[in-house]
Amino acid sequence: MKLFPYFRARQPSRWEQNRIVRYSLMTILLLAVPPLLLLGVELIQRGSWTDTVGWITQHRDLAIMNGTLDLLVLLVCYSLFGSLMTGVAVSALLLFLMALISYFKTKLIGEPFFPWDIFLKKESMNIIPLVTGPSALKRIAALAGVIIFLLVLRWLLPRLRLKWSSRIVVGVLSLLALYSFGMRTPWATQWMDRMGANEIVWNQKQNYSDNGLALAFTMNVKNIVVAKPEGYSEPSMAAVAQNIAATQTAMTVVSSKETAPLEKKLQGKRPNVIFIMNEAFWDPTLLPNVQFSEDPVPTVHRLQKESTSGYLLSPQFGGGTSNVEYEVLSGNSMSFLPGGSVPYQQYINKPLPSLASYFESKDYKSMAIHSYEGWFWNRENVYKQMGFESFKSKERFDNPEYKGFFISDDEVSRSIIKEVDDTEKPMFIYAVTMQNHGPYDDAKRYDSNPIKAEGNLTEDARSILETYTHGAHDADQSLQMLIDHFEQSDEPTVIVFYGDHLPMLGMDYDVYKQGGLISQSAQWSLEENRRMHSVPFVMWSNLDLPKQQVPTISDSFLGSFVLDTLQMEKPASFALGDQLRRQTPGLLRDLVVDAEGGLHQTVPEASRELVNQYKELQYDQLFGKQFLSKYIDQDYLTKSTLPNYNAEFDDSRLPATDKMDASGRVGS
């Protein structure tokens, strides 16, 4: 006797046994489902029936292309599961989930869903707390409802199975077709061109909007592998080396009158150099339509008047902290990598010269400090490849103070002070804070928000802004703590303090729009683009360095600027970056700032040759054959990782669940 008679396999119906009926139904469904998948994907991604229907009617050929790709995904799922309705349900789940992620990601940080986002592991979980509002939950519930409905239909409609031989043929051919579109084989490229596909690499948000999600996502697959720049070769890198050598020679011809004052202040000592990249630090008083009950960042405002200060052009908005680290530490630019890529995750798997390895070569101790998990963004491994001697992550803080959700900025300042005071050598420290990481929509994150915002804001916007401002104020005070300590220290010390990107304040830049920083328009002007990527930076030292008011510079040029300020020789990549900084100080993928402060969407003609050299140098370091090291700065460009990396931190101190596994990730 069978225990579960109601769960017996369903016998094929007469409809399924009739080949003509079965194949007719199969054909009808395979023709009808892809347009519905297309409609669902674009509706989820765009969030509006009007925008979705408008795009389909205005771009019919592109809609057909997207529908074709959806059909190929459906055929792959069909061949895997054998049942057509199961294939429909699974393909709908995959495509609709991809569209939902892209919708939220675009609303939150202005970037759609990329192929390489699939490889993000624990990092991708950080978005979950940001999508728990009523609107988000409705979309998730609707998606779940559609998938459940399709699975129910699987039991009501004919199975429409394929033979194993047919499943193999259909699956292989569909995968080959998807591969051809993703890698842009000649026939696929010809068809895509004929259908009007136009990849907009420099503006991925527009790329997905113009071409449709399935097509834009597929076109980005090839960008997982970074293409070699046109003209890259050993002779071209020899020419780059010659240019760098000439620059280095010119920069070393500095009069003794210019170098003597700093040498006198140092008295033979080497200064500690401390970079503090404060999570999402930005100046909320820049919102023109908002006033605050008190100055939220008095230390930064004072230093802007008394010390060296300016604005950094960040390649990120609302997230992607590691990409800013990559630019500052390596001197390279995200502009030459695929939009949305993450070098820490994708590209850095061998030694990469950086500020850390440079200061190590000057007999400094280089240390990275981050008050979050060591595995996040693969930092545990990347910092080793960049030449750091040590990495102090969250796991290595002893009984730290928390504020809100994360370790406090004050705790990071205390950690910096301790490491400098306990180390005989001068130190290069790259510290990354975490306290003011989003989301900011929890009004109870802190006991209270004493600094009040006044202006024409909704209550939700006001609450978000006041919570963020509390964190920014704490960041400002943690900087003052460092200044108070090193003012009394006899060790010469330089502190460089800045934010990694602007914070994500509400969905669809809501607080920025209400606060008057940007217009309600969906398309930013060049000036609005500059505002939304500009974060303040300040420099302080107990050496009484000359005050400089720095025009906007890219994060990738910050290292060369600091070395120049300290009158230290600049290694190859930073020397070329310094040369470019003086000509084109701001360089993003879709925004270029010239030496006069003019804004451009693409690189001006006068700067293209130097920018191309900069691009070739970066490719040579990350992916190429390191031709440059044959001609200049061989020791710096070919430096290997330190054999004693993190030797000072004994993993036996960590709980068993937090010990590092062989890959450098935290696991049980």
Secondary structure, DSSP 4 states (H G I P E B T S, - for coil): --S-GGGSPPPPPHHHH-HHHHHHHHHHHHHHHHHHHHHHHHHHHH--HHHHHHHHHH-HHHHHHHHHHHHHHHHHHHHHHS-HHHHHHHHHHHHHHHHHHHHHHHHHHS----GGGGG--GGGGGGGGGG-SHHHHHHHHHHHHHHHHHHHHHHHS------HHHHHHHHHHHHHHHHHHHHT-HHHHHHHHHTT----TT-HHHHHHHH-HHHHHHHHGGGGSPPPPTT-SHHHHHHHHHHHHHHHHHHH---HHHHHHHHHHHTT---EEEEEEETT---GGG-TTEEESS-S-HHHHHHHHHSEEEEEE-S-SSS-HHHHHHHHHH---GGGS-TT--HHHHT--S----HHHHHHHTTPEEEEEESS-TTGGGHHHHHHHTT-SEEE-GGGSSS--EETTEE-HHHHHHHHHHHHHH-SS-EEEEEE--TTPSP---TTSSS---SPEEES--HHHHHHHHHHHHHHHHHHHHHHHHHHHHHS-SS-EEEEEEESS----SGGGHHHHHTTSS-S-SS--HHHHHHTTEEEEEEEETT-PPP-EEEEEEGGGHHHHHHHHTT----HHHHHHHHHHHH--EE-SS-EE-TTS-EESS--GGGHHHHHHHHHHHHHHHTS--GGGGTS-HHHHTPPPPTTTTTTS-GGGS-GGG-B-TTS-B--
